Amino acid sequence: MAKNDKKKVDYFELLVEMSDYACAAAKLLRDSLRDYENLDMERALVKMHAIEHGSDEKIYALLEHVEAEFITPIQREDILAIAGAVDAITNKTEDALNRMYVHNISAVRPDVLPFVEVAEACTDAVKALLKELHHFKKPKHIRKSCVEISRLEEEGDLLYTRALRALFTEPGADPLAVIGWTKVYDYLEGVCDACQAVADTVLDVVLKNT
């Protein structure tokens, strides 16, 4: 009997690997803002782009596997939805740093670092969730992780609202700075929203399979 040498694809592990890039991007953004006065922005952007490129390569590899496989552990559209949302986390994190560069932001506002830390915590929670995804038929820990992501996403929404309110009501604010910071906050909220999208899709997977 001929041996089947085709290696079985671990889609759950591929998704976890994608989340590694998202976590690396979040950490780089947080570290960059913590020492923004001494930041070499050009170097930070190169590092961030390398992370984003790695995420893109991982999602392309996953797409190739999904197209080639006859049977996947969960539905193809669910794998692709989760992968797309995880990739969006990385992309929006990169976008936030890019906007600070494009708008020539010289100093960070006091409310941005707490927002970035929540976005990073939300990203870390996504990784923890995806590490449990292979237990989708016994979803106790999955549901717990989804609740935590929702809590952090709501915290991010609150920080977003407060940050915009402070920005738009600041006396004598530079209009160009207001435009730049608005985009930065939009992307940070987008990170949290993409994390919530991962959690929502995973919960759908649980509902379909339990």
C-alpha positions as CSV (number, residue, x, y, z in Angstrom):
1,M,0.0,0.0,0.0
2,A,1.4,3.4,-1.0
3,K,2.1,5.7,1.9
4,N,0.4,9.1,1.9
5,D,3.2,11.5,2.4
6,K,1.1,14.6,2.2
7,K,1.5,16.5,5.5
8,K,-1.8,17.4,7.2
9,V,-2.3,21.1,7.5
10,D,-2.9,22.5,11.0
11,Y,-5.2,25.4,10.3
12,F,-5.5,26.3,14.0
13,E,-1.8,26.6,14.3
14,L,-1.6,28.7,11.2
15,L,-4.1,31.1,12.7
16,V,-2.1,31.3,16.0
17,E,1.0,32.1,13.9
18,M,-0.9,34.9,12.2
19,S,-1.8,36.2,15.7
20,D,1.9,36.2,16.5
21,Y,2.4,38.9,13.9
22,A,-0.6,40.9,15.3
23,C,0.9,40.7,18.8
24,A,4.3,41.8,17.5
25,A,2.8,44.8,15.7
26,A,0.9,45.8,18.9
27,K,4.1,45.5,21.0
28,L,6.1,47.5,18.6
29,L,3.5,50.3,18.5
30,R,3.3,50.4,22.3
31,D,7.1,50.5,22.7
32,S,7.3,53.2,20.0
33,L,4.8,55.4,21.8
34,R,6.3,54.8,25.3
35,D,9.6,56.4,24.2
36,Y,8.3,58.6,21.4
37,E,10.7,61.5,22.0
38,N,13.6,59.2,21.2
39,L,11.9,57.1,18.5
40,D,13.7,56.6,15.2
41,M,10.4,56.6,13.3
42,E,11.9,55.5,9.9
43,R,13.4,52.5,11.6
44,A,10.2,51.7,13.5
45,L,8.2,51.9,10.2
46,V,10.6,49.4,8.5
47,K,10.1,47.0,11.4
48,M,6.4,47.4,11.4
49,H,6.2,46.9,7.6
50,A,8.3,43.7,8.0
51,I,5.7,42.4,10.5
52,E,2.8,43.3,8.3
53,H,4.5,41.6,5.3
54,G,5.0,38.5,7.4
55,S,1.3,38.4,8.2
56,D,0.4,38.8,4.5
57,E,2.7,35.9,3.6
58,K,1.1,33.7,6.2
59,I,-2.5,34.5,5.0
60,Y,-1.5,33.8,1.4
61,A,-0.1,30.4,2.5
62,L,-3.3,29.7,4.4
63,L,-5.4,30.6,1.4
64,E,-3.4,28.2,-0.7
65,H,-4.1,25.4,1.8
66,V,-7.8,26.1,2.0
67,E,-8.1,26.1,-1.8
68,A,-6.3,22.7,-2.0
69,E,-7.9,20.9,0.9
70,F,-11.1,18.9,0.3
71,I,-11.9,18.7,4.0
72,T,-11.1,21.4,6.6
73,P,-11.7,21.1,10.4
74,I,-14.2,24.0,10.3
75,Q,-15.9,25.6,7.4
76,R,-13.6,27.4,4.8
77,E,-15.5,30.7,5.1
78,D,-14.9,30.6,8.9
79,I,-11.2,30.0,8.5
80,L,-10.9,32.8,6.0
81,A,-13.0,35.2,8.1
82,I,-10.9,34.6,11.2
83,A,-7.7,35.0,9.1
84,G,-8.9,38.2,7.5
85,A,-9.8,39.7,10.9
86,V,-6.4,38.8,12.4
87,D,-4.7,40.3,9.4
88,A,-6.8,43.4,9.8
89,I,-5.5,43.7,13.4
90,T,-1.9,43.9,12.1
91,N,-2.8,46.2,9.2
92,K,-4.6,48.7,11.4
93,T,-1.8,48.7,13.9
94,E,0.6,49.5,11.1
95,D,-1.8,52.2,9.9
96,A,-1.8,53.9,13.3
97,L,2.0,54.3,13.3
98,N,2.0,55.3,9.6
99,R,-0.5,58.1,10.3
100,M,1.8,59.5,13.1
101,Y,4.5,59.7,10.5
102,V,2.4,61.1,7.7
103,H,1.0,63.8,9.9
104,N,4.4,64.6,11.4
105,I,3.1,64.2,15.0
106,S,5.9,65.4,17.3
107,A,4.5,64.3,20.7
108,V,2.0,61.8,21.9
109,R,-1.2,62.9,23.6
110,P,-1.7,61.6,27.2
111,D,-4.7,59.5,26.2
112,V,-3.1,57.6,23.4
113,L,-0.9,55.2,25.3
114,P,-3.7,53.8,27.5
115,F,-5.7,53.3,24.2
116,V,-2.7,51.5,22.7
117,E,-2.3,49.3,25.8
118,V,-6.0,48.3,25.6
119,A,-5.6,47.5,21.9
120,E,-2.5,45.4,22.7
121,A,-4.3,43.5,25.5
122,C,-7.2,42.9,23.0
123,T,-4.7,41.5,20.5
124,D,-3.1,39.3,23.1
125,A,-6.6,38.0,24.1
126,V,-7.1,37.1,20.4
127,K,-4.0,34.9,20.5
128,A,-5.2,33.2,23.7
129,L,-8.5,32.6,22.0
130,L,-7.0,31.1,18.9
131,K,-4.8,28.8,20.9
132,E,-8.0,27.3,22.3
133,L,-9.8,27.1,18.9
134,H,-9.0,23.4,18.3
135,H,-11.2,22.7,21.4
136,F,-14.2,24.3,19.6
137,K,-16.4,21.3,20.5
138,K,-15.6,21.9,24.2
139,P,-15.8,25.7,24.2
140,K,-15.6,26.6,27.9
141,H,-12.3,28.5,27.6
142,I,-13.2,29.8,24.2
143,R,-16.3,31.6,25.6
144,K,-14.2,33.0,28.5
145,S,-11.7,34.4,26.0
146,C,-14.5,35.9,23.9
147,V,-16.0,37.6,26.9
148,E,-12.6,39.1,27.7
149,I,-12.2,40.4,24.2
150,S,-15.7,42.0,24.3
151,R,-14.8,43.7,27.6
152,L,-11.6,45.1,26.1
153,E,-13.4,46.2,22.9
154,E,-15.9,48.1,25.0
155,E,-13.1,49.7,27.0
156,G,-11.5,50.7,23.7
157,D,-14.8,52.2,22.5
158,L,-15.0,54.3,25.7
159,L,-11.4,55.5,25.3
160,Y,-12.0,56.3,21.7
161,T,-15.0,58.5,22.5
162,R,-13.2,60.3,25.4
163,A,-10.1,60.8,23.2
164,L,-12.1,62.4,20.4
165,R,-14.1,64.5,22.8
166,A,-10.9,65.8,24.3
167,L,-9.3,66.4,20.9
168,F,-12.3,68.3,19.5
169,T,-12.9,70.5,22.5
170,E,-9.2,71.4,23.1
171,P,-8.9,75.2,22.9
172,G,-6.7,76.4,20.1
173,A,-6.0,73.0,18.7
174,D,-4.1,72.8,15.4
175,P,-6.6,71.7,12.8
176,L,-4.0,69.5,11.1
177,A,-3.1,67.9,14.3
178,V,-6.8,67.2,15.0
179,I,-7.1,65.5,11.6
180,G,-4.0,63.4,12.2
181,W,-5.0,62.3,15.7
182,T,-8.5,61.5,14.5
183,K,-7.1,59.0,12.0
184,V,-4.8,57.5,14.7
185,Y,-7.7,57.0,17.0
186,D,-9.8,55.6,14.2
187,Y,-7.2,52.9,13.5
188,L,-6.8,52.0,17.2
189,E,-10.5,51.5,17.4
190,G,-10.2,49.5,14.3
191,V,-7.8,47.2,16.0
192,C,-10.2,46.5,18.8
193,D,-13.1,46.1,16.3
194,A,-11.1,43.5,14.3
195,C,-10.4,41.6,17.6
196,Q,-14.1,41.6,18.2
197,A,-14.7,40.3,14.7
198,V,-12.4,37.3,15.5
199,A,-14.3,36.6,18.6
200,D,-17.7,36.8,16.9
201,T,-16.6,34.4,14.1
202,V,-15.2,31.9,16.6
203,L,-18.5,32.0,18.5
204,D,-20.3,31.2,15.3
205,V,-18.0,28.2,14.8
206,V,-18.9,27.0,18.3
207,L,-22.6,27.4,17.6
208,K,-22.3,25.4,14.4
209,N,-20.4,22.6,16.0
210,T,-22.0,22.1,19.5
